[in-house]
């Protein structure tokens, strides 16, 4: 069992930065892949970024490449999403999720993730 808690959201102007955190409970956190998702029109949630259990592999949606960076600190049971050059269209609730298939999973597929956090609101003003 893994419990996830997101934090770090807030209100920023366009072009600003935020760093989201996904803190996890559970001794097996380091074996889980972690993904970030946000709601999107016509979708339940859209993929934003993901990282394998070791941090050796990272994946990004085209819309956030070169602006967002995902990383993890397994000693702290935490995954981070550094968001730079934020745009108004990045406004959303951001959810982190954990997949027990730590390195062999489809990062963008919702069904790969067994545990979800409650989300943190990011608002980017124009």
N, CA, C and O atoms as a DFTB+ gen file, in Angstrom:
504 C
 N C O
     1  1       0.850      -1.194       0.000
     2  2       0.000       0.000       0.000
     3  2       0.889       1.248       0.000
     4  3       1.864       1.332       0.746
     5  1       0.537       2.195      -0.837
     6  2       1.264       3.447      -0.921
     7  2       0.264       4.580      -0.818
     8  3      -0.756       4.576      -1.508
     9  1       0.543       5.541       0.028
    10  2      -0.277       6.747       0.109
    11  2       0.531       7.924      -0.404
    12  3       1.703       8.083      -0.063
    13  1      -0.101       8.739      -1.220
    14  2       0.572       9.845      -1.887
    15  2      -0.065      11.171      -1.494
    16  3      -1.289      11.288      -1.429
    17  1       0.776      12.167      -1.231
    18  2       0.286      13.500      -0.887
    19  2       1.046      14.521      -1.722
    20  3       2.269      14.623      -1.631
    21  1       0.319      15.272      -2.530
    22  2       0.926      16.315      -3.348
    23  2       0.932      17.641      -2.606
    24  3       0.066      17.911      -1.774
    25  1       1.923      18.461      -2.924
    26  2       1.994      19.809      -2.365
    27  2       2.784      20.683      -3.318
    28  3       3.397      20.194      -4.267
    29  1       2.765      21.985      -3.056
    30  2       3.562      22.915      -3.843
    31  2       2.791      23.722      -4.864
    32  3       3.355      24.597      -5.521
    33  1       1.504      23.436      -5.005
    34  2       0.715      24.196      -5.950
    35  2       0.502      25.622      -5.477
    36  3       0.811      25.965      -4.335
    37  1      -0.032      26.451      -6.369
    38  2      -0.296      27.838      -6.020
    39  2      -0.643      28.659      -7.234
    40  3      -0.914      28.134      -8.313
    41  1      -0.627      29.969      -7.033
    42  2      -0.944      30.932      -8.088
    43  2       0.344      31.635      -8.513
    44  3       1.045      32.218      -7.686
    45  1       0.645      31.576      -9.804
    46  2       1.839      32.227     -10.330
    47  2       1.496      32.938     -11.628
    48  3       0.550      32.544     -12.310
    49  1       2.241      33.977     -11.985
    50  2       2.015      34.625     -13.272
    51  2       2.618      33.789     -14.392
    52  3       3.496      32.956     -14.169
    53  1       2.126      34.032     -15.596
    54  2       2.687      33.352     -16.757
    55  2       4.193      33.616     -16.821
    56  3       4.653      34.733     -16.580
    57  1       4.949      32.567     -17.152
    58  2       6.399      32.661     -17.174
    59  2       7.058      32.290     -15.858
    60  3       8.279      32.155     -15.784
    61  1       6.255      32.127     -14.829
    62  2       6.789      31.794     -13.515
    63  2       7.075      30.315     -13.353
    64  3       6.931      29.525     -14.286
    65  1       7.489      29.956     -12.131
    66  2       7.884      28.576     -11.831
    67  2       7.229      28.103     -10.545
    68  3       6.911      28.889      -9.653
    69  1       7.041      26.802     -10.480
    70  2       6.596      26.134      -9.266
    71  2       7.287      24.782      -9.194
    72  3       7.660      24.207     -10.216
    73  1       7.452      24.283      -7.982
    74  2       7.933      22.921      -7.807
    75  2       6.909      22.138      -6.999
    76  3       6.649      22.446      -5.836
    77  1       6.343      21.140      -7.618
    78  2       5.414      20.263      -6.944
    79  2       6.163      19.107      -6.299
    80  3       7.188      18.646      -6.801
    81  1       5.623      18.651      -5.176
    82  2       6.179      17.485      -4.497
    83  2       5.107      16.427      -4.353
    84  3       3.928      16.732      -4.174
    85  1       5.529      15.195      -4.433
    86  2       4.658      14.044      -4.213
    87  2       5.341      13.206      -3.146
    88  3       6.308      12.496      -3.421
    89  1       4.829      13.296      -1.930
    90  2       5.414      12.571      -0.806
    91  2       4.654      11.272      -0.592
    92  3       3.423      11.251      -0.602
    93  1       5.391      10.199      -0.400
    94  2       4.767       8.886      -0.290
    95  2       5.072       8.223       1.038
    96  3       6.150       8.395       1.607
    97  1       4.120       7.477       1.510
    98  2       4.344       6.613       2.668
    99  2       4.531       5.199       2.165
   100  3       4.097       4.870       1.061
   101  1       5.163       4.368       2.951
   102  2       5.360       2.987       2.534
   103  2       6.818       2.682       2.274
   104  3       7.530       3.467       1.648
   105  1       7.254       1.537       2.759
   106  2       8.661       1.176       2.640
   107  2       9.061       0.797       1.235
   108  3      10.250       0.781       0.916
   109  1       8.084       0.489       0.374
   110  2       8.408       0.024      -0.969
   111  2       8.341       1.130      -2.002
   112  3       8.354       0.855      -3.202
   113  1       8.268       2.376      -1.559
   114  2       8.127       3.491      -2.491
   115  2       9.198       3.462      -3.565
   116  3       8.912       3.740      -4.730
   117  1      10.417       3.132      -3.195
   118  2      11.517       3.198      -4.155
   119  2      11.381       2.195      -5.294
   120  3      12.105       2.290      -6.284
   121  1      10.473       1.243      -5.173
   122  2      10.273       0.280      -6.249
   123  2       9.168       0.703      -7.213
   124  3       8.922       0.017      -8.204
   125  1       8.501       1.819      -6.938
   126  2       7.378       2.272      -7.758
   127  2       7.808       3.319      -8.778
   128  3       8.618       4.200      -8.487
   129  1       7.255       3.203      -9.962
   130  2       7.325       4.303     -10.916
   131  2       6.265       5.331     -10.526
   132  3       5.216       4.980      -9.984
   133  1       6.543       6.578     -10.799
   134  2       5.624       7.663     -10.428
   135  2       5.307       8.504     -11.651
   136  3       6.179       8.831     -12.455
   137  1       4.041       8.841     -11.764
   138  2       3.607       9.705     -12.851
   139  2       2.860      10.911     -12.327
   140  3       2.306      10.891     -11.228
   141  1       2.852      11.965     -13.131
   142  2       2.046      13.162     -12.859
   143  2       1.006      13.297     -13.971
   144  3       1.299      13.094     -15.149
   145  1      -0.216      13.645     -13.564
   146  2      -1.322      13.792     -14.498
   147  2      -2.109      15.049     -14.152
   148  3      -2.018      15.569     -13.040
   149  1      -2.889      15.529     -15.129
   150  2      -3.785      16.657     -14.894
   151  2      -5.015      16.479     -15.758
   152  3      -4.930      15.841     -16.808
   153  1      -6.156      17.017     -15.359
   154  2      -7.354      16.906     -16.178
   155  2      -7.173      17.681     -17.477
   156  3      -6.412      18.646     -17.531
   157  1      -7.865      17.260     -18.505
   158  2      -7.829      17.937     -19.795
   159  2      -9.188      17.786     -20.469
   160  3      -9.900      16.815     -20.214
   161  1      -9.553      18.731     -21.323
   162  2     -10.843      18.634     -22.028
   163  2     -10.973      17.321     -22.782
   164  3     -10.079      16.947     -23.541
   165  1     -12.060      16.634     -22.580
   166  2     -12.289      15.391     -23.298
   167  2     -11.567      14.189     -22.744
   168  3     -11.703      13.088     -23.278
   169  1     -10.796      14.374     -21.675
   170  2     -10.053      13.268     -21.067
   171  2     -10.298      13.270     -19.573
   172  3     -10.552      14.308     -18.961
   173  1     -10.215      12.091     -19.009
   174  2     -10.307      12.047     -17.551
   175  2      -9.112      12.766     -16.951
   176  3      -9.266      13.679     -16.140
   177  1      -7.933      12.354     -17.352
   178  2      -6.690      12.991     -16.942
   179  2      -5.681      12.777     -18.056
   180  3      -5.666      11.727     -18.698
   181  1      -4.843      13.769     -18.279
   182  2      -3.822      13.621     -19.300
   183  2      -2.453      13.481     -18.642
   184  3      -2.187      14.028     -17.572
   185  1      -1.611      12.737     -19.317
   186  2      -0.268      12.477     -18.849
   187  2       0.572      13.754     -18.926
   188  3       0.489      14.514     -19.890
   189  1       1.375      13.967     -17.896
   190  2       2.279      15.107     -17.868
   191  2       3.735      14.635     -17.891
   192  3       4.507      15.028     -18.765
   193  1       4.103      13.790     -16.924
   194  2       5.490      13.323     -16.821
   195  2       5.524      12.065     -15.962
   196  3       4.600      11.802     -15.193
   197  1       6.604      11.286     -16.101
   198  2       6.747      10.078     -15.295
   199  2       8.219       9.757     -15.118
   200  3       9.074      10.195     -15.887
   201  1       8.490       8.969     -14.068
   202  2       9.865       8.608     -13.759
   203  2       9.884       7.170     -13.259
   204  3       9.004       6.746     -12.510
   205  1      10.901       6.428     -13.684
   206  2      11.013       5.036     -13.268
   207  2      11.464       4.948     -11.804
   208  3      11.802       5.959     -11.188
   209  1      11.466       3.739     -11.264
   210  2      11.762       3.572      -9.843
   211  2      13.145       4.101      -9.477
   212  3      13.336       4.638      -8.386
   213  1      14.098       3.952     -10.374
   214  2      15.469       4.362     -10.080
   215  2      15.741       5.818     -10.439
   216  3      16.758       6.388     -10.042
   217  1      14.827       6.406     -11.189
   218  2      15.082       7.745     -11.706
   219  2      15.864       7.739     -13.004
   220  3      16.151       8.796     -13.566
   221  1      16.210       6.552     -13.482
   222  2      17.025       6.467     -14.676
   223  2      16.296       6.754     -15.975
   224  3      16.913       7.069     -16.992
   225  1      14.970       6.642     -15.928
   226  2      14.163       6.917     -17.126
   227  2      13.094       7.933     -16.780
   228  3      12.401       7.820     -15.769
   229  1      12.976       8.927     -17.644
   230  2      11.940       9.943     -17.473
   231  2      11.186      10.122     -18.786
   232  3      11.726       9.891     -19.868
   233  1       9.946      10.532     -18.669
   234  2       9.070      10.686     -19.832
   235  2       8.253      11.959     -19.653
   236  3       7.889      12.333     -18.537
   237  1       7.971      12.622     -20.784
   238  2       7.234      13.876     -20.741
   239  2       6.220      13.950     -21.870
   240  3       6.444      13.429     -22.963
   241  1       5.112      14.601     -21.591
   242  2       4.189      14.964     -22.656
   243  2       4.835      16.039     -23.514
   244  3       5.620      16.849     -23.021
   245  1       4.502      16.045     -24.799
   246  2       5.094      17.033     -25.705
   247  2       4.836      18.458     -25.227
   248  3       5.668      19.345     -25.415
   249  1       3.683      18.666     -24.611
   250  2       3.285      20.018     -24.213
   251  2       4.140      20.582     -23.082
   252  3       4.128      21.790     -22.846
   253  1       4.880      19.729     -22.382
   254  2       5.663      20.211     -21.243
   255  2       7.161      19.969     -21.410
   256  3       7.948      20.392     -20.563
   257  1       7.563      19.303     -22.474
   258  2       8.997      19.045     -22.693
   259  2       9.776      20.350     -22.691
   260  3       9.321      21.371     -23.207
   261  1      10.948      20.288     -22.104
   262  2      11.875      21.432     -21.995
   263  2      11.372      22.524     -21.059
   264  3      12.039      23.543     -20.884
   265  1      10.209      22.323     -20.460
   266  2       9.730      23.267     -19.440
   267  2       9.618      22.604     -18.066
   268  3       9.885      23.239     -17.046
   269  1       9.231      21.350     -18.041
   270  2       9.035      20.619     -16.786
   271  2      10.152      19.587     -16.625
   272  3      10.646      19.034     -17.608
   273  1      10.541      19.337     -15.384
   274  2      11.533      18.314     -15.075
   275  2      11.052      17.481     -13.892
   276  3      10.704      18.016     -12.840
   277  1      11.038      16.175     -14.078
   278  2      10.650      15.269     -13.006
   279  2      11.902      14.641     -12.408
   280  3      12.842      14.301     -13.125
   281  1      11.903      14.491     -11.092
   282  2      13.038      13.880     -10.408
   283  2      12.527      13.197      -9.143
   284  3      11.377      13.387      -8.747
   285  1      13.387      12.406      -8.516
   286  2      12.952      11.742      -7.288
   287  2      14.119      11.611      -6.324
   288  3      15.286      11.564      -6.714
   289  1      13.759      11.553      -5.063
   290  2      14.714      11.307      -3.984
   291  2      14.136      10.153      -3.178
   292  3      13.267      10.353      -2.328
   293  1      14.616       8.958      -3.445
   294  2      14.045       7.788      -2.777
   295  2      14.351       7.768      -1.282
   296  3      13.611       7.161      -0.508
   297  1      15.418       8.418      -0.876
   298  2      15.719       8.489       0.555
   299  2      14.672       9.306       1.294
   300  3      14.438       9.101       2.486
   301  1      14.042      10.233       0.580
   302  2      13.005      11.078       1.178
   303  2      11.608      10.650       0.766
   304  3      10.628      11.299       1.130
   305  1      11.505       9.555       0.002
   306  2      10.192       9.086      -0.469
   307  2       9.425      10.193      -1.185
   308  3       8.224      10.361      -0.971
   309  1      10.104      10.928      -2.015
   310  2       9.481      12.085      -2.652
   311  2       9.867      12.178      -4.129
   312  3      11.010      11.937      -4.516
   313  1       8.879      12.534      -4.924
   314  2       9.092      12.843      -6.334
   315  2       8.750      14.307      -6.541
   316  3       7.803      14.824      -5.949
   317  1       9.521      14.966      -7.382
   318  2       9.338      16.390      -7.642
   319  2       8.981      16.632      -9.107
   320  3       9.376      15.881      -9.999
   321  1       8.227      17.693      -9.320
   322  2       7.961      18.162     -10.673
   323  2       8.288      19.651     -10.700
   324  3       7.522      20.479     -10.207
   325  1       9.427      19.972     -11.278
   326  2       9.825      21.368     -11.438
   327  2       9.180      21.903     -12.705
   328  3       9.390      21.373     -13.796
   329  1       8.399      22.949     -12.550
   330  2       7.659      23.509     -13.673
   331  2       8.141      24.929     -13.925
   332  3       7.971      25.808     -13.080
   333  1       8.735      25.150     -15.075
   334  2       9.232      26.463     -15.462
   335  2       8.471      26.988     -16.667
   336  3       7.772      26.239     -17.350
   337  1       8.612      28.265     -16.916
   338  2       7.957      28.902     -18.070
   339  2       6.477      28.517     -18.128
   340  3       5.968      28.112     -19.174
   341  1       5.817      28.647     -17.017
   342  2       4.414      28.226     -16.943
   343  2       3.524      29.077     -17.831
   344  3       3.749      30.274     -18.005
   345  1       2.510      28.432     -18.385
   346  2       1.553      29.076     -19.274
   347  2       0.156      28.975     -18.654
   348  3      -0.091      28.083     -17.842
   349  1      -0.748      29.865     -19.021
   350  2      -2.121      29.760     -18.495
   351  2      -2.754      28.400     -18.761
   352  3      -3.547      27.921     -17.950
   353  1      -2.419      27.777     -19.873
   354  2      -2.995      26.466     -20.181
   355  2      -2.452      25.349     -19.296
   356  3      -2.945      24.223     -19.362
   357  1      -1.455      25.635     -18.478
   358  2      -0.985      24.663     -17.489
   359  2      -1.854      24.653     -16.236
   360  3      -1.684      23.800     -15.364
   361  1      -2.774      25.592     -16.148
   362  2      -3.664      25.642     -14.994
   363  2      -4.467      24.356     -14.880
   364  3      -5.148      23.951     -15.822
   365  1      -4.381      23.720     -13.722
   366  2      -5.075      22.447     -13.504
   367  2      -4.782      21.966     -12.091
   368  3      -3.919      22.506     -11.399
   369  1      -5.511      20.952     -11.683
   370  2      -5.132      20.177     -10.508
   371  2      -4.150      19.106     -10.970
   372  3      -4.423      18.378     -11.924
   373  1      -3.023      19.011     -10.300
   374  2      -1.994      18.042     -10.663
   375  2      -2.016      16.885      -9.667
   376  3      -1.985      17.078      -8.452
   377  1      -2.070      15.689     -10.220
   378  2      -2.128      14.470      -9.419
   379  2      -0.866      13.643      -9.646
   380  3      -0.394      13.522     -10.776
   381  1      -0.325      13.077      -8.576
   382  2       0.721      12.093      -8.765
   383  2       0.130      10.699      -8.532
   384  3      -0.859      10.532      -7.819
   385  1       0.762       9.719      -9.149
   386  2       0.265       8.355      -9.091
   387  2       1.438       7.390      -9.082
   388  3       2.507       7.694      -9.610
   389  1       1.233       6.217      -8.476
   390  2       2.306       5.238      -8.325
   391  2       1.956       3.942      -9.041
   392  3       0.847       3.422      -8.920
   393  1       2.929       3.436      -9.790
   394  2       2.783       2.150     -10.474
   395  2       3.764       1.150      -9.893
   396  3       4.955       1.441      -9.783
   397  1       3.273      -0.035      -9.519
   398  2       4.184      -1.040      -8.969
   399  2       5.126      -1.637     -10.008
   400  3       6.099      -2.307      -9.659
   401  1       4.838      -1.396     -11.271
   402  2       5.708      -1.878     -12.337
   403  2       6.779      -0.819     -12.552
   404  3       6.704      -0.007     -13.474
   405  1       7.753      -0.849     -11.696
   406  2       8.697       0.249     -11.531
   407  2       9.450       0.711     -12.758
   408  3       9.857       1.870     -12.835
   409  1       9.643      -0.184     -13.727
   410  2      10.379       0.246     -14.912
   411  2       9.767      -0.269     -16.198
   412  3      10.108       0.209     -17.280
   413  1       8.874      -1.231     -16.099
   414  2       8.267      -1.812     -17.302
   415  2       6.792      -1.472     -17.318
   416  3       5.942      -2.312     -17.021
   417  1       6.503      -0.245     -17.665
   418  2       5.111       0.203     -17.698
   419  2       4.942       1.232     -18.796
   420  3       5.910       1.801     -19.300
   421  1       3.692       1.457     -19.154
   422  2       3.386       2.489     -20.125
   423  2       3.148       3.779     -19.339
   424  3       2.089       3.925     -18.729
   425  1       4.069       4.690     -19.334
   426  2       3.997       5.846     -18.434
   427  2       2.750       6.700     -18.594
   428  3       2.293       7.309     -17.627
   429  1       2.200       6.755     -19.787
   430  2       1.079       7.666     -20.028
   431  2      -0.285       7.027     -19.814
   432  3      -1.309       7.697     -19.947
   433  1      -0.310       5.735     -19.481
   434  2      -1.593       5.033     -19.374
   435  2      -2.110       5.041     -17.946
   436  3      -1.424       4.584     -17.031
   437  1      -3.303       5.551     -17.753
   438  2      -3.887       5.653     -16.412
   439  2      -3.969       4.294     -15.721
   440  3      -3.754       4.199     -14.513
   441  1      -4.279       3.247     -16.478
   442  2      -4.505       1.945     -15.857
   443  2      -3.236       1.339     -15.261
   444  3      -3.303       0.364     -14.513
   445  1      -2.081       1.915     -15.593
   446  2      -0.822       1.399     -15.051
   447  2      -0.617       1.790     -13.588
   448  3       0.240       1.227     -12.906
   449  1      -1.386       2.732     -13.118
   450  2      -1.147       3.304     -11.798
   451  2      -2.203       2.821     -10.800
   452  3      -3.405       2.934     -11.039
   453  1      -1.733       2.291      -9.697
   454  2      -2.621       1.719      -8.696
   455  2      -2.985       2.691      -7.586
   456  3      -4.031       2.538      -6.956
   457  1      -2.160       3.671      -7.339
   458  2      -2.385       4.594      -6.222
   459  2      -2.320       6.034      -6.716
   460  3      -1.494       6.389      -7.556
   461  1      -3.213       6.850      -6.170
   462  2      -3.331       8.247      -6.579
   463  2      -3.391       9.151      -5.370
   464  3      -3.932       8.785      -4.326
   465  1      -2.821      10.350      -5.524
   466  2      -2.974      11.360      -4.495
   467  2      -4.238      12.168      -4.705
   468  3      -5.012      11.901      -5.624
   469  1      -4.448      13.163      -3.846
   470  2      -5.653      13.992      -3.895
   471  2      -5.499      15.201      -4.797
   472  3      -6.488      15.855      -5.127
   473  1      -4.285      15.505      -5.197
   474  2      -4.080      16.587      -6.136
   475  2      -3.693      17.903      -5.470
   476  3      -3.988      18.137      -4.298
   477  1      -3.026      18.751      -6.242
   478  2      -2.672      20.095      -5.803
   479  2      -2.967      21.067      -6.945
   480  3      -2.636      20.801      -8.100
   481  1      -3.592      22.193      -6.608
   482  2      -4.047      23.138      -7.631
   483  2      -2.898      24.044      -8.084
   484  3      -2.184      24.631      -7.270
   485  1      -2.746      24.136      -9.391
   486  2      -1.817      25.080     -10.005
   487  2      -2.618      26.048     -10.856
   488  3      -3.374      25.634     -11.734
   489  1      -2.452      27.333     -10.598
   490  2      -3.145      28.354     -11.364
   491  2      -2.125      29.332     -11.922
   492  3      -1.337      29.920     -11.181
   493  1      -2.152      29.500     -13.243
   494  2      -1.216      30.392     -13.920
   495  2      -2.013      31.548     -14.507
   496  3      -2.876      31.344     -15.361
   497  1      -1.728      32.740     -14.056
   498  2      -2.463      33.915     -14.523
   499  2      -1.784      34.518     -15.750
   500  3      -0.561      34.494     -15.883
   501  1      -2.610      35.056     -16.636
   502  2      -2.069      35.645     -17.876
   503  2      -1.745      37.109     -17.683
   504  3      -1.282      37.767     -18.614
